Amino acid sequence: ILVITHIDDLKEAFPTRIEVEKTRRGSKVRLVN
């Protein structure tokens, strides 16, 4: 289960940051600690 949130307060509650990079073939999702 992958949760992507655009709410800053919720983002800060998670130790892992989720970065979404849009490419021509779709979106890449990266988890950053």
MIKOLSE-326336 format. One record per atom (N, C-alpha, C): residue number from 1; chain; atom name; x, y, z. Coordinates in nm, 3 decimals. Layout:
// residues N
{num = NUM cadena = A atomo = CA east = X north = Y up = Z}
...
***
This chain:
// residues 33
{num = 1 cadena = A atomo = N east = 0.086 north = -0.118 up = 0.000}
{num = 1 cadena = A atomo = CA east = 0.000 north = 0.000 up = 0.000}
{num = 1 cadena = A atomo = C east = 0.089 north = 0.123 up = 0.000}
{num = 2 cadena = A atomo = N east = 0.066 north = 0.211 up = -0.094}
{num = 2 cadena = A atomo = CA east = 0.146 north = 0.332 up = -0.106}
{num = 2 cadena = A atomo = C east = 0.055 north = 0.453 up = -0.093}
{num = 3 cadena = A atomo = N east = 0.090 north = 0.538 up = 0.000}
{num = 3 cadena = A atomo = CA east = 0.008 north = 0.657 up = 0.023}
{num = 3 cadena = A atomo = C east = 0.089 north = 0.779 up = -0.018}
{num = 4 cadena = A atomo = N east = 0.034 north = 0.856 up = -0.110}
{num = 4 cadena = A atomo = CA east = 0.100 north = 0.979 up = -0.152}
{num = 4 cadena = A atomo = C east = 0.012 north = 1.094 up = -0.105}
{num = 5 cadena = A atomo = N east = 0.070 north = 1.183 up = -0.028}
{num = 5 cadena = A atomo = CA east = -0.009 north = 1.295 up = 0.023}
{num = 5 cadena = A atomo = C east = 0.055 north = 1.427 up = -0.016}
{num = 6 cadena = A atomo = N east = -0.030 north = 1.521 up = -0.044}
{num = 6 cadena = A atomo = CA east = 0.018 north = 1.654 up = -0.079}
{num = 6 cadena = A atomo = C east = -0.006 north = 1.752 up = 0.035}
{num = 7 cadena = A atomo = N east = -0.048 north = 1.699 up = 0.149}
{num = 7 cadena = A atomo = CA east = -0.072 north = 1.784 up = 0.266}
{num = 7 cadena = A atomo = C east = 0.056 north = 1.790 up = 0.348}
{num = 8 cadena = A atomo = N east = 0.108 north = 1.910 up = 0.366}
{num = 8 cadena = A atomo = CA east = 0.238 north = 1.926 up = 0.433}
{num = 8 cadena = A atomo = C east = 0.238 north = 1.870 up = 0.575}
{num = 9 cadena = A atomo = N east = 0.131 north = 1.891 up = 0.648}
{num = 9 cadena = A atomo = CA east = 0.127 north = 1.843 up = 0.787}
{num = 9 cadena = A atomo = C east = 0.136 north = 1.691 up = 0.792}
{num = 10 cadena = A atomo = N east = 0.070 north = 1.625 up = 0.699}
{num = 10 cadena = A atomo = CA east = 0.074 north = 1.479 up = 0.696}
{num = 10 cadena = A atomo = C east = 0.211 north = 1.430 up = 0.651}
{num = 11 cadena = A atomo = N east = 0.272 north = 1.503 up = 0.559}
{num = 11 cadena = A atomo = CA east = 0.405 north = 1.465 up = 0.511}
{num = 11 cadena = A atomo = C east = 0.506 north = 1.464 up = 0.625}
{num = 12 cadena = A atomo = N east = 0.497 north = 1.564 up = 0.712}
{num = 12 cadena = A atomo = CA east = 0.593 north = 1.575 up = 0.822}
{num = 12 cadena = A atomo = C east = 0.574 north = 1.465 up = 0.925}
{num = 13 cadena = A atomo = N east = 0.457 north = 1.405 up = 0.928}
{num = 13 cadena = A atomo = CA east = 0.430 north = 1.298 up = 1.024}
{num = 13 cadena = A atomo = C east = 0.499 north = 1.168 up = 0.983}
{num = 14 cadena = A atomo = N east = 0.529 north = 1.154 up = 0.855}
{num = 14 cadena = A atomo = CA east = 0.597 north = 1.034 up = 0.807}
{num = 14 cadena = A atomo = C east = 0.748 north = 1.057 up = 0.802}
{num = 15 cadena = A atomo = N east = 0.826 north = 0.960 up = 0.851}
{num = 15 cadena = A atomo = CA east = 0.972 north = 0.974 up = 0.846}
{num = 15 cadena = A atomo = C east = 1.026 north = 0.961 up = 0.704}
{num = 16 cadena = A atomo = N east = 0.950 north = 0.899 up = 0.618}
{num = 16 cadena = A atomo = CA east = 0.993 north = 0.879 up = 0.480}
{num = 16 cadena = A atomo = C east = 0.922 north = 0.978 up = 0.389}
{num = 17 cadena = A atomo = N east = 0.998 north = 1.047 up = 0.306}
{num = 17 cadena = A atomo = CA east = 0.939 north = 1.140 up = 0.212}
{num = 17 cadena = A atomo = C east = 0.914 north = 1.069 up = 0.080}
{num = 18 cadena = A atomo = N east = 0.803 north = 1.098 up = 0.019}
{num = 18 cadena = A atomo = CA east = 0.768 north = 1.037 up = -0.109}
{num = 18 cadena = A atomo = C east = 0.783 north = 1.143 up = -0.217}
{num = 19 cadena = A atomo = N east = 0.870 north = 1.114 up = -0.313}
{num = 19 cadena = A atomo = CA east = 0.890 north = 1.207 up = -0.424}
{num = 19 cadena = A atomo = C east = 0.833 north = 1.146 up = -0.551}
{num = 20 cadena = A atomo = N east = 0.756 north = 1.224 up = -0.623}
{num = 20 cadena = A atomo = CA east = 0.699 north = 1.178 up = -0.749}
{num = 20 cadena = A atomo = C east = 0.763 north = 1.257 up = -0.862}
{num = 21 cadena = A atomo = N east = 0.822 north = 1.184 up = -0.955}
{num = 21 cadena = A atomo = CA east = 0.886 north = 1.248 up = -1.070}
{num = 21 cadena = A atomo = C east = 0.809 north = 1.210 up = -1.194}
{num = 22 cadena = A atomo = N east = 0.763 north = 1.310 up = -1.268}
{num = 22 cadena = A atomo = CA east = 0.685 north = 1.282 up = -1.389}
{num = 22 cadena = A atomo = C east = 0.778 north = 1.270 up = -1.508}
{num = 23 cadena = A atomo = N east = 0.763 north = 1.160 up = -1.581}
{num = 23 cadena = A atomo = CA east = 0.843 north = 1.138 up = -1.700}
{num = 23 cadena = A atomo = C east = 0.749 north = 1.118 up = -1.819}
{num = 24 cadena = A atomo = N east = 0.807 north = 1.104 up = -1.936}
{num = 24 cadena = A atomo = CA east = 0.724 north = 1.084 up = -2.055}
{num = 24 cadena = A atomo = C east = 0.648 north = 0.953 up = -2.051}
{num = 25 cadena = A atomo = N east = 0.707 north = 0.854 up = -1.986}
{num = 25 cadena = A atomo = CA east = 0.644 north = 0.722 up = -1.981}
{num = 25 cadena = A atomo = C east = 0.549 north = 0.706 up = -1.863}
{num = 26 cadena = A atomo = N east = 0.546 north = 0.804 up = -1.776}
{num = 26 cadena = A atomo = CA east = 0.458 north = 0.794 up = -1.659}
{num = 26 cadena = A atomo = C east = 0.519 north = 0.864 up = -1.540}
{num = 27 cadena = A atomo = N east = 0.484 north = 0.819 up = -1.423}
{num = 27 cadena = A atomo = CA east = 0.537 north = 0.880 up = -1.301}
{num = 27 cadena = A atomo = C east = 0.626 north = 0.782 up = -1.228}
{num = 28 cadena = A atomo = N east = 0.738 north = 0.835 up = -1.180}
{num = 28 cadena = A atomo = CA east = 0.828 north = 0.755 up = -1.097}
{num = 28 cadena = A atomo = C east = 0.808 north = 0.795 up = -0.953}
{num = 29 cadena = A atomo = N east = 0.796 north = 0.697 up = -0.866}
{num = 29 cadena = A atomo = CA east = 0.779 north = 0.725 up = -0.723}
{num = 29 cadena = A atomo = C east = 0.903 north = 0.679 up = -0.650}
{num = 30 cadena = A atomo = N east = 0.959 north = 0.769 up = -0.570}
{num = 30 cadena = A atomo = CA east = 1.081 north = 0.737 up = -0.496}
{num = 30 cadena = A atomo = C east = 1.058 north = 0.764 up = -0.348}
{num = 31 cadena = A atomo = N east = 1.106 north = 0.672 up = -0.265}
{num = 31 cadena = A atomo = CA east = 1.096 north = 0.691 up = -0.120}
{num = 31 cadena = A atomo = C east = 1.229 north = 0.738 up = -0.067}
{num = 32 cadena = A atomo = N east = 1.229 north = 0.850 up = 0.005}
{num = 32 cadena = A atomo = CA east = 1.351 north = 0.908 up = 0.057}
{num = 32 cadena = A atomo = C east = 1.341 north = 0.913 up = 0.209}
{num = 33 cadena = A atomo = N east = 1.441 north = 0.859 up = 0.276}
{num = 33 cadena = A atomo = CA east = 1.441 north = 0.861 up = 0.423}
{num = 33 cadena = A atomo = C east = 1.498 north = 0.992 up = 0.474}
***
